[in-house]
Amino acid sequence: MSSHTPLNVYHVKRVENPLPSYEEYSAFVVVCKNKDTARRLHPNGKAMANLTTMKWEELDTPLCADGEYGGGHMGMISSRTWVKPGCVKQLRVTCLGPANPNMNEGVVMTHFIHG
């Protein structure tokens, strides 16, 4: 029997007021183990919200399903492009269903509003 934790696909969306503006993420889709991980992950897949320190903490191994993200907005770990770490509880997280067993854990798609 496998001890592998099955992965799900989650849609994470900003719903706070004001809504996202230019040069900000509005939503992303991620493959991960649970809703809490999806909620705390930054859309660039490179940081996780620490709810004790209320800061973004860079991950040793980015959760980017395609293996890497380039520069520009994808490289930013910032509350200027996404919510502040203390506001992740306000995000709407929807489980879209189980991930294909061949999918890697990580962000698979983002919606970024270019200015």
Biopython code that builds the backbone (N, CA, C, O; Angstrom):
import numpy as np
from Bio.PDB.StructureBuilder import StructureBuilder

atoms = [
    (1, "MET", "N", (0.836, -1.176, 0.000)),
    (1, "MET", "CA", (0.000, 0.000, 0.000)),
    (1, "MET", "C", (0.884, 1.244, 0.000)),
    (1, "MET", "O", (1.834, 1.317, 0.780)),
    (2, "SER", "N", (0.594, 2.216, -0.853)),
    (2, "SER", "CA", (1.407, 3.417, -0.997)),
    (2, "SER", "C", (1.098, 4.426, 0.109)),
    (2, "SER", "O", (-0.053, 4.608, 0.505)),
    (3, "SER", "N", (2.169, 5.083, 0.603)),
    (3, "SER", "CA", (1.983, 6.123, 1.604)),
    (3, "SER", "C", (1.945, 7.507, 0.940)),
    (3, "SER", "O", (1.920, 8.532, 1.620)),
    (4, "HIS", "N", (1.941, 7.516, -0.381)),
    (4, "HIS", "CA", (1.903, 8.765, -1.141)),
    (4, "HIS", "C", (0.579, 9.495, -0.901)),
    (4, "HIS", "O", (-0.500, 8.930, -1.080)),
    (5, "THR", "N", (0.687, 10.758, -0.493)),
    (5, "THR", "CA", (-0.511, 11.561, -0.270)),
    (5, "THR", "C", (-1.054, 12.002, -1.615)),
    (5, "THR", "O", (-0.320, 12.607, -2.397)),
    (6, "PRO", "N", (-2.316, 11.719, -1.911)),
    (6, "PRO", "CA", (-2.876, 12.132, -3.192)),
    (6, "PRO", "C", (-2.928, 13.662, -3.291)),
    (6, "PRO", "O", (-3.141, 14.360, -2.299)),
    (7, "LEU", "N", (-2.731, 14.152, -4.499)),
    (7, "LEU", "CA", (-2.752, 15.589, -4.744)),
    (7, "LEU", "C", (-4.093, 16.004, -5.324)),
    (7, "LEU", "O", (-4.748, 15.228, -6.021)),
    (8, "ASN", "N", (-4.489, 17.215, -5.035)),
    (8, "ASN", "CA", (-5.706, 17.793, -5.602)),
    (8, "ASN", "C", (-5.350, 19.052, -6.373)),
    (8, "ASN", "O", (-4.257, 19.599, -6.227)),
    (9, "VAL", "N", (-6.279, 19.499, -7.188)),
    (9, "VAL", "CA", (-6.127, 20.747, -7.929)),
    (9, "VAL", "C", (-7.014, 21.785, -7.245)),
    (9, "VAL", "O", (-8.200, 21.546, -7.018)),
    (10, "TYR", "N", (-6.428, 22.943, -6.918)),
    (10, "TYR", "CA", (-7.151, 24.011, -6.223)),
    (10, "TYR", "C", (-7.114, 25.302, -7.023)),
    (10, "TYR", "O", (-6.105, 25.631, -7.648)),
    (11, "HIS", "N", (-8.215, 26.024, -6.997)),
    (11, "HIS", "CA", (-8.290, 27.378, -7.562)),
    (11, "HIS", "C", (-8.278, 28.333, -6.374)),
    (11, "HIS", "O", (-9.104, 28.217, -5.468)),
    (12, "VAL", "N", (-7.337, 29.279, -6.381)),
    (12, "VAL", "CA", (-7.195, 30.240, -5.289)),
    (12, "VAL", "C", (-7.458, 31.625, -5.862)),
    (12, "VAL", "O", (-6.826, 32.030, -6.837)),
    (13, "LYS", "N", (-8.401, 32.358, -5.249)),
    (13, "LYS", "CA", (-8.837, 33.637, -5.814)),
    (13, "LYS", "C", (-8.930, 34.707, -4.743)),
    (13, "LYS", "O", (-9.374, 34.464, -3.620)),
    (14, "ARG", "N", (-8.492, 35.911, -5.131)),
    (14, "ARG", "CA", (-8.661, 37.077, -4.250)),
    (14, "ARG", "C", (-10.114, 37.524, -4.319)),
    (14, "ARG", "O", (-10.689, 37.623, -5.403)),
    (15, "VAL", "N", (-10.699, 37.791, -3.172)),
    (15, "VAL", "CA", (-12.084, 38.264, -3.145)),
    (15, "VAL", "C", (-12.246, 39.485, -2.251)),
    (15, "VAL", "O", (-13.354, 39.994, -2.080)),
    (16, "GLU", "N", (-11.122, 39.960, -1.673)),
    (16, "GLU", "CA", (-11.213, 41.092, -0.757)),
    (16, "GLU", "C", (-11.470, 42.381, -1.519)),
    (16, "GLU", "O", (-11.305, 42.448, -2.738)),
    (17, "ASN", "N", (-11.867, 43.378, -0.795)),
    (17, "ASN", "CA", (-12.115, 44.684, -1.368)),
    (17, "ASN", "C", (-10.988, 45.602, -0.905)),
    (17, "ASN", "O", (-10.771, 45.684, 0.304)),
    (18, "PRO", "N", (-10.260, 46.293, -1.767)),
    (18, "PRO", "CA", (-10.510, 46.396, -3.194)),
    (18, "PRO", "C", (-10.012, 45.164, -3.938)),
    (18, "PRO", "O", (-9.117, 44.455, -3.478)),
    (19, "LEU", "N", (-10.603, 44.936, -5.073)),
    (19, "LEU", "CA", (-10.197, 43.824, -5.921)),
    (19, "LEU", "C", (-8.827, 44.117, -6.518)),
    (19, "LEU", "O", (-8.375, 45.262, -6.482)),
    (20, "PRO", "N", (-8.159, 43.111, -7.064)),
    (20, "PRO", "CA", (-6.827, 43.317, -7.624)),
    (20, "PRO", "C", (-6.820, 44.415, -8.687)),
    (20, "PRO", "O", (-7.808, 44.660, -9.380)),
    (21, "SER", "N", (-5.666, 45.058, -8.781)),
    (21, "SER", "CA", (-5.484, 46.135, -9.741)),
    (21, "SER", "C", (-4.358, 45.756, -10.697)),
    (21, "SER", "O", (-3.934, 44.602, -10.746)),
    (22, "TYR", "N", (-3.885, 46.730, -11.447)),
    (22, "TYR", "CA", (-2.779, 46.487, -12.375)),
    (22, "TYR", "C", (-1.532, 46.032, -11.639)),
    (22, "TYR", "O", (-1.246, 46.475, -10.526)),
    (23, "GLU", "N", (-0.791, 45.129, -12.291)),
    (23, "GLU", "CA", (0.455, 44.573, -11.769)),
    (23, "GLU", "C", (0.232, 43.737, -10.513)),
    (23, "GLU", "O", (1.084, 43.696, -9.625)),
    (24, "GLU", "N", (-0.918, 43.071, -10.447)),
    (24, "GLU", "CA", (-1.222, 42.195, -9.328)),
    (24, "GLU", "C", (-1.833, 40.887, -9.826)),
    (24, "GLU", "O", (-2.474, 40.844, -10.876)),
    (25, "TYR", "N", (-1.623, 39.835, -9.060)),
    (25, "TYR", "CA", (-2.286, 38.566, -9.319)),
    (25, "TYR", "C", (-3.734, 38.661, -8.844)),
    (25, "TYR", "O", (-4.024, 39.313, -7.841)),
    (26, "SER", "N", (-4.632, 38.012, -9.566)),
    (26, "SER", "CA", (-6.015, 37.930, -9.086)),
    (26, "SER", "C", (-6.372, 36.500, -8.685)),
    (26, "SER", "O", (-7.264, 36.290, -7.862)),
    (27, "ALA", "N", (-5.680, 35.517, -9.261)),
    (27, "ALA", "CA", (-5.994, 34.113, -8.963)),
    (27, "ALA", "C", (-4.871, 33.216, -9.470)),
    (27, "ALA", "O", (-4.010, 33.642, -10.240)),
    (28, "PHE", "N", (-4.902, 31.964, -9.018)),
    (28, "PHE", "CA", (-3.982, 30.960, -9.563)),
    (28, "PHE", "C", (-4.553, 29.569, -9.333)),
    (28, "PHE", "O", (-5.454, 29.380, -8.516)),
    (29, "VAL", "N", (-4.020, 28.606, -10.058)),
    (29, "VAL", "CA", (-4.395, 27.203, -9.917)),
    (29, "VAL", "C", (-3.141, 26.458, -9.476)),
    (29, "VAL", "O", (-2.059, 26.652, -10.032)),
    (30, "VAL", "N", (-3.302, 25.603, -8.471)),
    (30, "VAL", "CA", (-2.160, 24.889, -7.912)),
    (30, "VAL", "C", (-2.527, 23.428, -7.671)),
    (30, "VAL", "O", (-3.667, 23.105, -7.337)),
    (31, "VAL", "N", (-1.554, 22.568, -7.845)),
    (31, "VAL", "CA", (-1.671, 21.150, -7.501)),
    (31, "VAL", "C", (-0.911, 20.981, -6.189)),
    (31, "VAL", "O", (0.290, 21.242, -6.126)),
    (32, "CYS", "N", (-1.609, 20.547, -5.145)),
    (32, "CYS", "CA", (-0.945, 20.358, -3.855)),
    (32, "CYS", "C", (-1.748, 19.390, -2.982)),
    (32, "CYS", "O", (-2.793, 18.884, -3.391)),
    (33, "LYS", "N", (-1.237, 19.147, -1.776)),
    (33, "LYS", "CA", (-1.815, 18.132, -0.895)),
    (33, "LYS", "C", (-3.091, 18.559, -0.193)),
    (33, "LYS", "O", (-3.966, 17.730, 0.061)),
    (34, "ASN", "N", (-3.210, 19.862, 0.128)),
    (34, "ASN", "CA", (-4.377, 20.280, 0.900)),
    (34, "ASN", "C", (-4.713, 21.747, 0.686)),
    (34, "ASN", "O", (-3.941, 22.507, 0.100)),
    (35, "LYS", "N", (-5.874, 22.119, 1.172)),
    (35, "LYS", "CA", (-6.406, 23.475, 1.021)),
    (35, "LYS", "C", (-5.538, 24.512, 1.738)),
    (35, "LYS", "O", (-5.370, 25.628, 1.247)),
    (36, "ASP", "N", (-4.989, 24.146, 2.893)),
    (36, "ASP", "CA", (-4.149, 25.076, 3.654)),
    (36, "ASP", "C", (-2.886, 25.441, 2.881)),
    (36, "ASP", "O", (-2.495, 26.607, 2.847)),
    (37, "THR", "N", (-2.252, 24.457, 2.263)),
    (37, "THR", "CA", (-1.063, 24.724, 1.456)),
    (37, "THR", "C", (-1.419, 25.622, 0.281)),
    (37, "THR", "O", (-0.691, 26.569, -0.019)),
    (38, "ALA", "N", (-2.523, 25.338, -0.381)),
    (38, "ALA", "CA", (-2.970, 26.166, -1.504)),
    (38, "ALA", "C", (-3.188, 27.606, -1.057)),
    (38, "ALA", "O", (-2.778, 28.538, -1.749)),
    (39, "ARG", "N", (-3.818, 27.794, 0.070)),
    (39, "ARG", "CA", (-4.130, 29.127, 0.600)),
    (39, "ARG", "C", (-2.870, 29.914, 0.940)),
    (39, "ARG", "O", (-2.808, 31.116, 0.682)),
    (40, "ARG", "N", (-1.866, 29.254, 1.514)),
    (40, "ARG", "CA", (-0.669, 29.944, 2.000)),
    (40, "ARG", "C", (0.406, 30.140, 0.941)),
    (40, "ARG", "O", (1.362, 30.881, 1.174)),
    (41, "LEU", "N", (0.277, 29.501, -0.206)),
    (41, "LEU", "CA", (1.283, 29.604, -1.257)),
    (41, "LEU", "C", (1.149, 30.919, -2.019)),
    (41, "LEU", "O", (0.037, 31.365, -2.304)),
    (42, "HIS", "N", (2.271, 31.534, -2.345)),
    (42, "HIS", "CA", (2.284, 32.728, -3.198)),
    (42, "HIS", "C", (2.079, 32.249, -4.632)),
    (42, "HIS", "O", (2.562, 31.173, -4.982)),
    (43, "PRO", "N", (1.380, 33.008, -5.471)),
    (43, "PRO", "CA", (1.122, 32.557, -6.847)),
    (43, "PRO", "C", (2.373, 32.278, -7.680)),
    (43, "PRO", "O", (2.297, 31.543, -8.664)),
    (44, "ASN", "N", (3.515, 32.845, -7.309)),
    (44, "ASN", "CA", (4.731, 32.544, -8.072)),
    (44, "ASN", "C", (5.334, 31.199, -7.681)),
    (44, "ASN", "O", (6.303, 30.751, -8.294)),
    (45, "GLY", "N", (4.766, 30.553, -6.664)),
    (45, "GLY", "CA", (5.227, 29.236, -6.256)),
    (45, "GLY", "C", (6.529, 29.232, -5.490)),
    (45, "GLY", "O", (7.064, 28.166, -5.186)),
    (46, "LYS", "N", (7.054, 30.414, -5.169)),
    (46, "LYS", "CA", (8.363, 30.501, -4.527)),
    (46, "LYS", "C", (8.323, 30.846, -3.049)),
    (46, "LYS", "O", (9.367, 30.883, -2.398)),
    (47, "ALA", "N", (7.138, 31.101, -2.508)),
    (47, "ALA", "CA", (7.056, 31.491, -1.096)),
    (47, "ALA", "C", (5.776, 30.988, -0.457)),
    (47, "ALA", "O", (4.771, 30.750, -1.126)),
    (48, "MET", "N", (5.843, 30.834, 0.862)),
    (48, "MET", "CA", (4.710, 30.385, 1.655)),
    (48, "MET", "C", (4.476, 31.410, 2.760)),
    (48, "MET", "O", (5.430, 31.887, 3.375)),
    (49, "ALA", "N", (3.212, 31.752, 3.016)),
    (49, "ALA", "CA", (2.891, 32.699, 4.082)),
    (49, "ALA", "C", (3.138, 32.055, 5.435)),
    (49, "ALA", "O", (2.641, 30.963, 5.712)),
    (50, "ASN", "N", (3.908, 32.736, 6.278)),
    (50, "ASN", "CA", (4.107, 32.297, 7.657)),
    (50, "ASN", "C", (3.097, 33.075, 8.491)),
    (50, "ASN", "O", (3.207, 34.294, 8.615)),
    (51, "LEU", "N", (2.124, 32.389, 9.060)),
    (51, "LEU", "CA", (1.050, 33.050, 9.788)),
    (51, "LEU", "C", (1.449, 33.462, 11.201)),
    (51, "LEU", "O", (0.675, 34.122, 11.895)),
    (52, "THR", "N", (2.650, 33.080, 11.635)),
    (52, "THR", "CA", (3.161, 33.518, 12.930)),
    (52, "THR", "C", (3.896, 34.848, 12.780)),
    (52, "THR", "O", (3.654, 35.789, 13.535)),
    (53, "THR", "N", (4.804, 34.915, 11.790)),
    (53, "THR", "CA", (5.589, 36.135, 11.581)),
    (53, "THR", "C", (4.891, 37.119, 10.646)),
    (53, "THR", "O", (5.296, 38.277, 10.547)),
    (54, "MET", "N", (3.836, 36.657, 9.954)),
    (54, "MET", "CA", (3.111, 37.466, 8.970)),
    (54, "MET", "C", (4.032, 37.959, 7.854)),
    (54, "MET", "O", (3.945, 39.101, 7.405)),
    (55, "LYS", "N", (4.925, 37.048, 7.420)),
    (55, "LYS", "CA", (5.849, 37.367, 6.330)),
    (55, "LYS", "C", (5.829, 36.243, 5.304)),
    (55, "LYS", "O", (5.452, 35.109, 5.600)),
    (56, "TRP", "N", (6.249, 36.592, 4.085)),
    (56, "TRP", "CA", (6.446, 35.577, 3.058)),
    (56, "TRP", "C", (7.802, 34.939, 3.294)),
    (56, "TRP", "O", (8.801, 35.643, 3.440)),
    (57, "GLU", "N", (7.848, 33.614, 3.331)),
    (57, "GLU", "CA", (9.107, 32.894, 3.501)),
    (57, "GLU", "C", (9.422, 32.142, 2.216)),
    (57, "GLU", "O", (8.619, 31.350, 1.722)),
    (58, "GLU", "N", (10.600, 32.409, 1.692)),
    (58, "GLU", "CA", (11.015, 31.766, 0.450)),
    (58, "GLU", "C", (11.183, 30.268, 0.674)),
    (58, "GLU", "O", (11.750, 29.837, 1.679)),
    (59, "LEU", "N", (10.683, 29.483, -0.272)),
    (59, "LEU", "CA", (10.768, 28.029, -0.179)),
    (59, "LEU", "C", (12.114, 27.542, -0.709)),
    (59, "LEU", "O", (12.643, 28.093, -1.674)),
    (60, "ASP", "N", (12.669, 26.502, -0.071)),
    (60, "ASP", "CA", (13.914, 25.906, -0.550)),
    (60, "ASP", "C", (13.712, 25.297, -1.927)),
    (60, "ASP", "O", (14.582, 25.394, -2.793)),
    (61, "THR", "N", (12.564, 24.671, -2.123)),
    (61, "THR", "CA", (12.210, 24.064, -3.399)),
    (61, "THR", "C", (10.908, 24.699, -3.869)),
    (61, "THR", "O", (9.844, 24.387, -3.334)),
    (62, "PRO", "N", (10.974, 25.595, -4.872)),
    (62, "PRO", "CA", (9.750, 26.255, -5.342)),
    (62, "PRO", "C", (8.695, 25.258, -5.809)),
    (62, "PRO", "O", (9.023, 24.223, -6.389)),
    (63, "LEU", "N", (7.437, 25.574, -5.556)),
    (63, "LEU", "CA", (6.330, 24.728, -5.986)),
    (63, "LEU", "C", (5.797, 25.245, -7.327)),
    (63, "LEU", "O", (4.699, 25.793, -7.421)),
    (64, "CYS", "N", (6.610, 25.049, -8.338)),
    (64, "CYS", "CA", (6.246, 25.441, -9.696)),
    (64, "CYS", "C", (6.164, 24.171, -10.519)),
    (64, "CYS", "O", (7.179, 23.514, -10.748)),
    (65, "ALA", "N", (4.989, 23.822, -10.957)),
    (65, "ALA", "CA", (4.780, 22.544, -11.628)),
    (65, "ALA", "C", (5.627, 22.382, -12.878)),
    (65, "ALA", "O", (5.995, 21.262, -13.232)),
    (66, "ASP", "N", (5.948, 23.498, -13.564)),
    (66, "ASP", "CA", (6.751, 23.388, -14.776)),
    (66, "ASP", "C", (8.241, 23.419, -14.477)),
    (66, "ASP", "O", (9.057, 23.371, -15.397)),
    (67, "GLY", "N", (8.605, 23.499, -13.209)),
    (67, "GLY", "CA", (10.008, 23.444, -12.833)),
    (67, "GLY", "C", (10.647, 24.792, -12.589)),
    (67, "GLY", "O", (11.561, 24.892, -11.771)),
    (68, "GLU", "N", (10.200, 25.829, -13.269)),
    (68, "GLU", "CA", (10.806, 27.135, -13.045)),
    (68, "GLU", "C", (9.905, 28.248, -13.542)),
    (68, "GLU", "O", (9.063, 28.053, -14.418)),
    (69, "TYR", "N", (10.102, 29.401, -12.969)),
    (69, "TYR", "CA", (9.480, 30.628, -13.441)),
    (69, "TYR", "C", (10.598, 31.611, -13.706)),
    (69, "TYR", "O", (11.617, 31.599, -13.016)),
    (70, "GLY", "N", (10.419, 32.450, -14.685)),
    (70, "GLY", "CA", (11.437, 33.444, -15.012)),
    (70, "GLY", "C", (11.332, 34.668, -14.135)),
    (70, "GLY", "O", (10.780, 34.620, -13.036)),
    (71, "GLY", "N", (11.866, 35.759, -14.630)),
    (71, "GLY", "CA", (11.874, 37.017, -13.890)),
    (71, "GLY", "C", (10.537, 37.715, -13.988)),
    (71, "GLY", "O", (9.495, 37.075, -14.133)),
    (72, "GLY", "N", (10.574, 39.038, -13.907)),
    (72, "GLY", "CA", (9.351, 39.825, -13.974)),
    (72, "GLY", "C", (8.448, 39.533, -12.792)),
    (72, "GLY", "O", (8.919, 39.226, -11.697)),
    (73, "HIS", "N", (7.146, 39.630, -13.020)),
    (73, "HIS", "CA", (6.214, 39.441, -11.900)),
    (73, "HIS", "C", (6.297, 38.047, -11.309)),
    (73, "HIS", "O", (5.995, 37.864, -10.130)),
    (74, "MET", "N", (6.699, 37.060, -12.098)),
    (74, "MET", "CA", (6.789, 35.699, -11.580)),
    (74, "MET", "C", (7.889, 35.574, -10.534)),
    (74, "MET", "O", (7.828, 34.692, -9.678)),
    (75, "GLY", "N", (8.896, 36.448, -10.591)),
    (75, "GLY", "CA", (10.008, 36.363, -9.656)),
    (75, "GLY", "C", (9.779, 37.117, -8.356)),
    (75, "GLY", "O", (10.554, 36.964, -7.412)),
    (76, "MET", "N", (8.738, 37.921, -8.291)),
    (76, "MET", "CA", (8.522, 38.749, -7.109)),
    (76, "MET", "C", (7.853, 37.975, -5.981)),
    (76, "MET", "O", (6.837, 37.309, -6.182)),
    (77, "ILE", "N", (8.439, 38.075, -4.794)),
    (77, "ILE", "CA", (7.790, 37.561, -3.591)),
    (77, "ILE", "C", (7.421, 38.805, -2.802)),
    (77, "ILE", "O", (8.242, 39.359, -2.071)),
    (78, "SER", "N", (6.212, 39.223, -2.954)),
    (78, "SER", "CA", (5.841, 40.520, -2.422)),
    (78, "SER", "C", (4.348, 40.600, -2.181)),
    (78, "SER", "O", (3.553, 39.947, -2.858)),
    (79, "SER", "N", (3.985, 41.414, -1.203)),
    (79, "SER", "CA", (2.577, 41.679, -0.970)),
    (79, "SER", "C", (2.067, 42.743, -1.930)),
    (79, "SER", "O", (0.872, 43.040, -1.941)),
    (80, "ARG", "N", (2.959, 43.326, -2.744)),
    (80, "ARG", "CA", (2.507, 44.300, -3.741)),
    (80, "ARG", "C", (1.828, 43.601, -4.908)),
    (80, "ARG", "O", (0.999, 44.203, -5.591)),
    (81, "THR", "N", (2.164, 42.342, -5.147)),
    (81, "THR", "CA", (1.574, 41.619, -6.273)),
    (81, "THR", "C", (0.509, 40.618, -5.842)),
    (81, "THR", "O", (-0.207, 40.075, -6.684)),
    (82, "TRP", "N", (0.399, 40.373, -4.557)),
    (82, "TRP", "CA", (-0.559, 39.404, -4.006)),
    (82, "TRP", "C", (-0.988, 39.927, -2.654)),
    (82, "TRP", "O", (-0.581, 41.027, -2.279)),
    (83, "VAL", "N", (-1.774, 39.209, -1.921)),
    (83, "VAL", "CA", (-2.242, 39.654, -0.610)),
    (83, "VAL", "C", (-1.104, 39.614, 0.413)),
    (83, "VAL", "O", (-0.096, 38.939, 0.207)),
    (84, "LYS", "N", (-1.279, 40.334, 1.500)),
    (84, "LYS", "CA", (-0.331, 40.266, 2.603)),
    (84, "LYS", "C", (-0.483, 38.898, 3.262)),
    (84, "LYS", "O", (-1.579, 38.337, 3.270)),
    (85, "PRO", "N", (0.616, 38.347, 3.823)),
    (85, "PRO", "CA", (0.527, 37.019, 4.446)),
    (85, "PRO", "C", (-0.603, 36.888, 5.462)),
    (85, "PRO", "O", (-1.227, 35.831, 5.556)),
    (86, "GLY", "N", (-0.874, 37.941, 6.219)),
    (86, "GLY", "CA", (-1.935, 37.886, 7.216)),
    (86, "GLY", "C", (-3.333, 37.872, 6.631)),
    (86, "GLY", "O", (-4.307, 37.671, 7.358)),
    (87, "CYS", "N", (-3.448, 38.085, 5.321)),
    (87, "CYS", "CA", (-4.761, 38.131, 4.660)),
    (87, "CYS", "C", (-5.095, 36.869, 3.871)),
    (87, "CYS", "O", (-6.127, 36.816, 3.203)),
    (88, "VAL", "N", (-4.237, 35.858, 3.937)),
    (88, "VAL", "CA", (-4.495, 34.658, 3.138)),
    (88, "VAL", "C", (-5.781, 33.940, 3.559)),
    (88, "VAL", "O", (-6.359, 33.194, 2.769)),
    (89, "LYS", "N", (-6.226, 34.158, 4.785)),
    (89, "LYS", "CA", (-7.468, 33.517, 5.236)),
    (89, "LYS", "C", (-8.689, 34.056, 4.494)),
    (89, "LYS", "O", (-9.742, 33.420, 4.487)),
    (90, "GLN", "N", (-8.551, 35.229, 3.868)),
    (90, "GLN", "CA", (-9.653, 35.831, 3.121)),
    (90, "GLN", "C", (-9.753, 35.298, 1.688)),
    (90, "GLN", "O", (-10.725, 35.587, 0.990)),
    (91, "LEU", "N", (-8.766, 34.530, 1.251)),
    (91, "LEU", "CA", (-8.785, 33.996, -0.115)),
    (91, "LEU", "C", (-9.866, 32.938, -0.260)),
    (91, "LEU", "O", (-10.153, 32.198, 0.682)),
    (92, "ARG", "N", (-10.459, 32.870, -1.432)),
    (92, "ARG", "CA", (-11.427, 31.811, -1.730)),
    (92, "ARG", "C", (-10.659, 30.656, -2.364)),
    (92, "ARG", "O", (-10.068, 30.807, -3.433)),
    (93, "VAL", "N", (-10.671, 29.507, -1.699)),
    (93, "VAL", "CA", (-9.960, 28.327, -2.188)),
    (93, "VAL", "C", (-10.984, 27.248, -2.512)),
    (93, "VAL", "O", (-11.754, 26.823, -1.650)),
    (94, "THR", "N", (-10.980, 26.815, -3.764)),
    (94, "THR", "CA", (-11.939, 25.816, -4.230)),
    (94, "THR", "C", (-11.186, 24.589, -4.733)),
    (94, "THR", "O", (-10.305, 24.704, -5.584)),
    (95, "CYS", "N", (-11.531, 23.421, -4.211)),
    (95, "CYS", "CA", (-10.941, 22.179, -4.716)),
    (95, "CYS", "C", (-11.651, 21.822, -6.011)),
    (95, "CYS", "O", (-12.870, 21.652, -6.037)),
    (96, "LEU", "N", (-10.875, 21.709, -7.089)),
    (96, "LEU", "CA", (-11.436, 21.377, -8.394)),
    (96, "LEU", "C", (-11.499, 19.873, -8.624)),
    (96, "LEU", "O", (-12.148, 19.408, -9.561)),
    (97, "GLY", "N", (-10.820, 19.113, -7.762)),
    (97, "GLY", "CA", (-10.842, 17.661, -7.880)),
    (97, "GLY", "C", (-9.457, 17.071, -7.757)),
    (97, "GLY", "O", (-8.479, 17.796, -7.570)),
    (98, "PRO", "N", (-9.370, 15.755, -7.861)),
    (98, "PRO", "CA", (-8.070, 15.096, -7.738)),
    (98, "PRO", "C", (-7.184, 15.388, -8.945)),
    (98, "PRO", "O", (-7.660, 15.499, -10.075)),
    (99, "ALA", "N", (-5.886, 15.511, -8.680)),
    (99, "ALA", "CA", (-4.916, 15.737, -9.753)),
    (99, "ALA", "C", (-4.604, 14.418, -10.445)),
    (99, "ALA", "O", (-4.699, 13.349, -9.842)),
    (100, "ASN", "N", (-4.236, 14.503, -11.691)),
    (100, "ASN", "CA", (-3.744, 13.345, -12.419)),
    (100, "ASN", "C", (-2.498, 12.843, -11.695)),
    (100, "ASN", "O", (-1.660, 13.660, -11.314)),
    (101, "PRO", "N", (-2.339, 11.540, -11.489)),
    (101, "PRO", "CA", (-1.176, 11.017, -10.763)),
    (101, "PRO", "C", (0.159, 11.411, -11.397)),
    (101, "PRO", "O", (1.191, 11.375, -10.726)),
    (102, "ASN", "N", (0.155, 11.782, -12.666)),
    (102, "ASN", "CA", (1.390, 12.171, -13.334)),
    (102, "ASN", "C", (1.723, 13.654, -13.154)),
    (102, "ASN", "O", (2.780, 14.101, -13.598)),
    (103, "MET", "N", (0.842, 14.422, -12.514)),
    (103, "MET", "CA", (1.089, 15.848, -12.331)),
    (103, "MET", "C", (2.039, 16.086, -11.170)),
    (103, "MET", "O", (2.016, 15.370, -10.169)),
    (104, "ASN", "N", (2.878, 17.109, -11.325)),
    (104, "ASN", "CA", (3.785, 17.527, -10.254)),
    (104, "ASN", "C", (3.083, 18.521, -9.344)),
    (104, "ASN", "O", (2.178, 19.240, -9.767)),
    (105, "GLU", "N", (3.510, 18.550, -8.098)),
    (105, "GLU", "CA", (2.983, 19.522, -7.152)),
    (105, "GLU", "C", (3.496, 20.904, -7.538)),
    (105, "GLU", "O", (4.679, 21.068, -7.835)),
    (106, "GLY", "N", (2.608, 21.899, -7.534)),
    (106, "GLY", "CA", (3.030, 23.260, -7.814)),
    (106, "GLY", "C", (1.986, 24.074, -8.540)),
    (106, "GLY", "O", (0.925, 23.576, -8.916)),
    (107, "VAL", "N", (2.318, 25.359, -8.731)),
    (107, "VAL", "CA", (1.441, 26.286, -9.435)),
    (107, "VAL", "C", (1.448, 25.919, -10.917)),
    (107, "VAL", "O", (2.509, 25.769, -11.523)),
    (108, "VAL", "N", (0.259, 25.776, -11.492)),
    (108, "VAL", "CA", (0.159, 25.397, -12.905)),
    (108, "VAL", "C", (-0.348, 26.540, -13.781)),
    (108, "VAL", "O", (-0.163, 26.512, -14.998)),
    (109, "MET", "N", (-0.987, 27.547, -13.175)),
    (109, "MET", "CA", (-1.508, 28.658, -13.948)),
    (109, "MET", "C", (-1.749, 29.838, -13.010)),
    (109, "MET", "O", (-2.155, 29.663, -11.862)),
    (110, "THR", "N", (-1.491, 31.043, -13.522)),
    (110, "THR", "CA", (-1.796, 32.252, -12.757)),
    (110, "THR", "C", (-2.581, 33.220, -13.624)),
    (110, "THR", "O", (-2.528, 33.166, -14.853)),
    (111, "HIS", "N", (-3.307, 34.102, -12.961)),
    (111, "HIS", "CA", (-3.939, 35.222, -13.653)),
    (111, "HIS", "C", (-3.307, 36.479, -13.074)),
    (111, "HIS", "O", (-3.504, 36.802, -11.903)),
    (112, "PHE", "N", (-2.544, 37.187, -13.908)),
    (112, "PHE", "CA", (-1.836, 38.392, -13.500)),
    (112, "PHE", "C", (-2.347, 39.529, -14.353)),
    (112, "PHE", "O", (-2.392, 39.413, -15.578)),
    (113, "ILE", "N", (-2.736, 40.634, -13.723)),
    (113, "ILE", "CA", (-3.289, 41.769, -14.445)),
    (113, "ILE", "C", (-2.148, 42.710, -14.812)),
    (113, "ILE", "O", (-1.643, 43.449, -13.968)),
    (114, "HIS", "N", (-1.753, 42.673, -16.071)),
    (114, "HIS", "CA", (-0.660, 43.528, -16.527)),
    (114, "HIS", "C", (-1.117, 44.977, -16.631)),
    (114, "HIS", "O", (-2.263, 45.245, -16.992)),
    (115, "GLY", "N", (-0.228, 45.905, -16.318)),
    (115, "GLY", "CA", (-0.569, 47.326, -16.359)),
    (115, "GLY", "C", (-0.163, 48.000, -17.625)),
    (115, "GLY", "O", (-0.393, 49.198, -17.788)),
]
sb = StructureBuilder()
sb.init_structure("model")
sb.init_model(0)
sb.init_chain("A")
sb.init_seg("    ")
for serial, (resi, resn, name, xyz) in enumerate(atoms, 1):
    if name == "N":
        sb.init_residue(resn, " ", resi, " ")
    sb.init_atom(name, np.array(xyz, "f"), 0.0, 1.0, " ", f" {name:<3s}", serial, name[0])
structure = sb.get_structure()
